[in-house]
Amino acid sequence: MTLAQVVYLLGALTSCLCAVLLMRGYVRGKRALLLWSSLCFSGLTVANALVFIDLVLLPQVDLFRYRLTATAISLVLLLYGLIWESE
Protein backbone atom coordinates (compact mmCIF):
# COMPACT_ATOMS: atom_id res chain seq x y z
CA MET A 1 0.00 0.00 0.00
CA THR A 2 1.46 3.35 -1.01
CA LEU A 3 1.54 6.46 1.10
CA ALA A 4 -1.17 8.09 -1.03
CA GLN A 5 -3.50 5.15 -0.44
CA VAL A 6 -2.92 5.35 3.30
CA VAL A 7 -3.70 9.07 3.25
CA TYR A 8 -6.97 8.43 1.37
CA LEU A 9 -8.01 5.84 3.94
CA LEU A 10 -7.00 8.03 6.88
CA GLY A 11 -9.05 10.90 5.46
CA ALA A 12 -12.14 8.69 5.28
CA LEU A 13 -11.56 7.27 8.76
CA THR A 14 -10.98 10.71 10.27
CA SER A 15 -14.15 12.17 8.81
CA CYS A 16 -16.07 9.08 9.95
CA LEU A 17 -14.74 9.47 13.47
CA CYS A 18 -15.74 13.15 13.46
CA ALA A 19 -19.24 12.22 12.28
CA VAL A 20 -19.60 9.62 15.03
CA LEU A 21 -18.37 11.97 17.76
CA LEU A 22 -20.61 14.80 16.57
CA MET A 23 -23.64 12.48 16.46
CA ARG A 24 -22.82 11.26 19.96
CA GLY A 25 -22.69 14.86 21.12
CA TYR A 26 -26.02 15.54 19.47
CA VAL A 27 -27.65 12.56 21.18
CA ARG A 28 -26.38 13.75 24.55
CA GLY A 29 -27.04 17.48 24.21
CA LYS A 30 -29.80 17.77 21.57
CA ARG A 31 -28.14 20.76 19.89
CA ALA A 32 -29.27 21.07 16.29
CA LEU A 33 -25.94 22.40 15.06
CA LEU A 34 -24.29 19.16 16.16
CA LEU A 35 -26.80 17.25 14.05
CA TRP A 36 -26.08 19.34 10.95
CA SER A 37 -22.35 19.03 11.51
CA SER A 38 -22.56 15.27 11.90
CA LEU A 39 -24.60 15.01 8.69
CA CYS A 40 -21.98 17.10 6.92
CA PHE A 41 -19.15 14.88 8.13
CA SER A 42 -21.11 11.77 7.18
CA GLY A 43 -21.32 13.08 3.66
CA LEU A 44 -17.63 13.96 3.72
CA THR A 45 -16.93 10.38 4.78
CA VAL A 46 -18.78 9.19 1.69
CA ALA A 47 -16.83 11.64 -0.46
CA ASN A 48 -13.50 10.50 1.00
CA ALA A 49 -14.45 6.85 0.54
CA LEU A 50 -15.26 7.66 -3.09
CA VAL A 51 -11.79 9.16 -3.47
CA PHE A 52 -10.27 5.88 -2.31
CA ILE A 53 -12.54 3.84 -4.55
CA ASP A 54 -11.95 6.11 -7.53
CA LEU A 55 -8.18 6.39 -7.31
CA VAL A 56 -7.21 3.04 -5.78
CA LEU A 57 -9.81 0.34 -6.29
CA LEU A 58 -11.31 1.38 -9.64
CA PRO A 59 -8.82 3.66 -11.40
CA GLN A 60 -10.43 2.95 -14.78
CA VAL A 61 -13.78 4.42 -13.62
CA ASP A 62 -14.18 8.18 -13.24
CA LEU A 63 -16.09 9.02 -10.05
CA PHE A 64 -15.06 12.68 -9.98
CA ARG A 65 -18.61 14.04 -10.37
CA TYR A 66 -19.96 11.74 -7.67
CA ARG A 67 -17.21 12.86 -5.30
CA LEU A 68 -17.98 16.51 -5.99
CA THR A 69 -21.72 15.92 -5.59
CA ALA A 70 -21.26 14.21 -2.22
CA THR A 71 -19.00 17.03 -1.03
CA ALA A 72 -21.38 19.74 -2.25
CA ILE A 73 -24.40 18.14 -0.59
CA SER A 74 -22.45 17.81 2.65
CA LEU A 75 -21.42 21.45 2.66
CA VAL A 76 -24.93 22.62 1.76
CA LEU A 77 -26.25 20.69 4.76
CA LEU A 78 -23.75 22.40 7.04
CA LEU A 79 -24.48 25.80 5.52
CA TYR A 80 -28.22 25.27 5.96
CA GLY A 81 -27.65 24.28 9.58
CA LEU A 82 -25.50 27.33 10.24
CA ILE A 83 -28.07 29.69 8.72
CA TRP A 84 -31.01 27.99 10.42
CA GLU A 85 -29.30 28.04 13.82
CA SER A 86 -28.41 31.73 13.55
CA GLU A 87 -32.06 32.77 13.79
C-alpha angles and dihedrals in degrees: 000000000000126000091253091056091050090051091051091052093045090052091054093045093048094051090046091052090049090050092050094048093047091049090049089052090049092051091051100042105023093222111157094214089062089055093052091046092050091050089051093051091046089057091046088053089056091048092050091047088052089053090056093045093046099047102030113022101031108020091159092061120074111223095164095117092048090051091050092046093052091048093047093049090049093051092045089054091052092045091050090050092049093050094043093049093049092068 
